[in-house]
């Protein structure tokens, strides 16, 4: 059966609004990298670009680009218990 797909309504200047999925993909990659960072750090392995590259299969350039956000996400996700 053929289904019709409709475009979003045109804006006043005549162009249709576009949505980007780049932010969603970046967030997923950062989450994956953060999980690997937490796993490696919890195992006592030094977290470097080389170890992350070997574990995730991502390129060094991609890891360097995503590392600051992923490190912040990994820090927020880690739960530390302090006993008094």
C-alpha atoms as a printed R data frame, in Angstrom:
   type eleno elety resid chain resno      x      y      z
1  ATOM     1    CA   UNK     A     1  0.000  0.000  0.000
2  ATOM     2    CA   UNK     A     2  1.326  3.435 -0.859
3  ATOM     3    CA   UNK     A     3  1.422  5.895  2.005
4  ATOM     4    CA   UNK     A     4  1.701  9.606  1.517
5  ATOM     5    CA   UNK     A     5  4.370 11.553  3.344
6  ATOM     6    CA   UNK     A     6  3.878 15.213  3.880
7  ATOM     7    CA   UNK     A     7  6.553 17.841  4.328
8  ATOM     8    CA   UNK     A     8  6.416 20.189  7.285
9  ATOM     9    CA   UNK     A     9  4.740 23.505  6.600
10 ATOM    10    CA   UNK     A    10  6.932 26.068  4.873
11 ATOM    11    CA   UNK     A    11  8.245 28.965  6.882
12 ATOM    12    CA   UNK     A    12  7.397 32.528  5.818
13 ATOM    13    CA   UNK     A    13 10.518 32.865  3.678
14 ATOM    14    CA   UNK     A    14  9.548 29.789  1.650
15 ATOM    15    CA   UNK     A    15 12.030 27.218  2.984
16 ATOM    16    CA   UNK     A    16 11.098 24.107  4.899
17 ATOM    17    CA   UNK     A    17 12.541 23.665  8.389
18 ATOM    18    CA   UNK     A    18 15.214 21.008  8.689
19 ATOM    19    CA   UNK     A    19 16.115 19.013 11.725
20 ATOM    20    CA   UNK     A    20 19.551 17.600 12.343
21 ATOM    21    CA   UNK     A    21 20.307 14.290 13.982
22 ATOM    22    CA   UNK     A    22 23.992 15.160 14.518
23 ATOM    23    CA   UNK     A    23 23.416 16.085 18.155
24 ATOM    24    CA   UNK     A    24 21.713 12.774 18.810
25 ATOM    25    CA   UNK     A    25 24.547 10.798 17.238
26 ATOM    26    CA   UNK     A    26 27.159 12.784 19.151
27 ATOM    27    CA   UNK     A    27 25.327 12.119 22.430
28 ATOM    28    CA   UNK     A    28 25.191  8.386 21.717
29 ATOM    29    CA   UNK     A    29 28.893  8.255 20.878
30 ATOM    30    CA   UNK     A    30 29.762 10.239 24.019
31 ATOM    31    CA   UNK     A    31 27.656  7.876 26.126
32 ATOM    32    CA   UNK     A    32 29.403  4.843 24.622
33 ATOM    33    CA   UNK     A    33 32.809  6.405 25.226
34 ATOM    34    CA   UNK     A    34 31.861  7.346 28.802
35 ATOM    35    CA   UNK     A    35 30.779  3.766 29.529
36 ATOM    36    CA   UNK     A    36 34.109  2.458 28.282
37 ATOM    37    CA   UNK     A    37 35.960  5.073 30.332
38 ATOM    38    CA   UNK     A    38 34.138  4.002 33.493
39 ATOM    39    CA   UNK     A    39 34.726  0.333 32.744
40 ATOM    40    CA   UNK     A    40 38.442  0.809 32.178
41 ATOM    41    CA   UNK     A    41 38.896  3.080 35.192
42 ATOM    42    CA   UNK     A    42 36.980  0.655 37.396
43 ATOM    43    CA   UNK     A    43 39.249 -2.170 36.254
44 ATOM    44    CA   UNK     A    44 42.344 -0.195 37.200
45 ATOM    45    CA   UNK     A    45 43.464  0.341 33.610
46 ATOM    46    CA   UNK     A    46 44.887  3.743 32.693
47 ATOM    47    CA   UNK     A    47 42.407  5.455 30.370
48 ATOM    48    CA   UNK     A    48 44.261  6.855 27.359
49 ATOM    49    CA   UNK     A    49 43.388  7.539 23.751
50 ATOM    50    CA   UNK     A    50 45.174  4.343 22.725
51 ATOM    51    CA   UNK     A    51 43.282  2.114 25.164
52 ATOM    52    CA   UNK     A    52 39.968  3.712 24.234
53 ATOM    53    CA   UNK     A    53 40.766  3.294 20.545
54 ATOM    54    CA   UNK     A    54 41.536 -0.365 21.066
55 ATOM    55    CA   UNK     A    55 38.412 -0.970 23.173
56 ATOM    56    CA   UNK     A    56 35.856  0.995 21.144
57 ATOM    57    CA   UNK     A    57 37.234  0.820 17.616
58 ATOM    58    CA   UNK     A    58 36.900  4.597 17.220
59 ATOM    59    CA   UNK     A    59 39.608  6.671 15.578
60 ATOM    60    CA   UNK     A    60 42.015  8.718 17.676
61 ATOM    61    CA   UNK     A    61 40.696 11.967 16.193
62 ATOM    62    CA   UNK     A    62 37.108 11.094 17.085
63 ATOM    63    CA   UNK     A    63 38.084 10.145 20.616
64 ATOM    64    CA   UNK     A    64 40.011 13.402 21.022
65 ATOM    65    CA   UNK     A    65 36.942 15.341 19.880
66 ATOM    66    CA   UNK     A    66 34.480 13.495 22.140
67 ATOM    67    CA   UNK     A    67 36.707 12.915 25.187
68 ATOM    68    CA   UNK     A    68 35.959 16.104 27.184
69 ATOM    69    CA   UNK     A    69 32.190 15.595 27.062
70 ATOM    70    CA   UNK     A    70 32.501 11.863 27.657
71 ATOM    71    CA   UNK     A    71 34.815 12.381 30.642
72 ATOM    72    CA   UNK     A    72 32.343 14.810 32.204
73 ATOM    73    CA   UNK     A    73 29.508 12.353 31.591
74 ATOM    74    CA   UNK     A    74 31.540  9.507 33.118
75 ATOM    75    CA   UNK     A    75 32.302 11.610 36.201
76 ATOM    76    CA   UNK     A    76 28.619 12.436 36.681
77 ATOM    77    CA   UNK     A    77 27.630  8.802 36.264
78 ATOM    78    CA   UNK     A    78 30.140  7.406 38.706
79 ATOM    79    CA   UNK     A    79 28.864  6.990 42.234
80 ATOM    80    CA   UNK     A    80 31.319  7.090 45.065
81 ATOM    81    CA   UNK     A    81 30.516  5.955 48.534
82 ATOM    82    CA   UNK     A    82 32.341  7.533 51.426
83 ATOM    83    CA   UNK     A    83 32.177  5.750 54.745
84 ATOM    84    CA   UNK     A    84 32.502  7.876 57.857
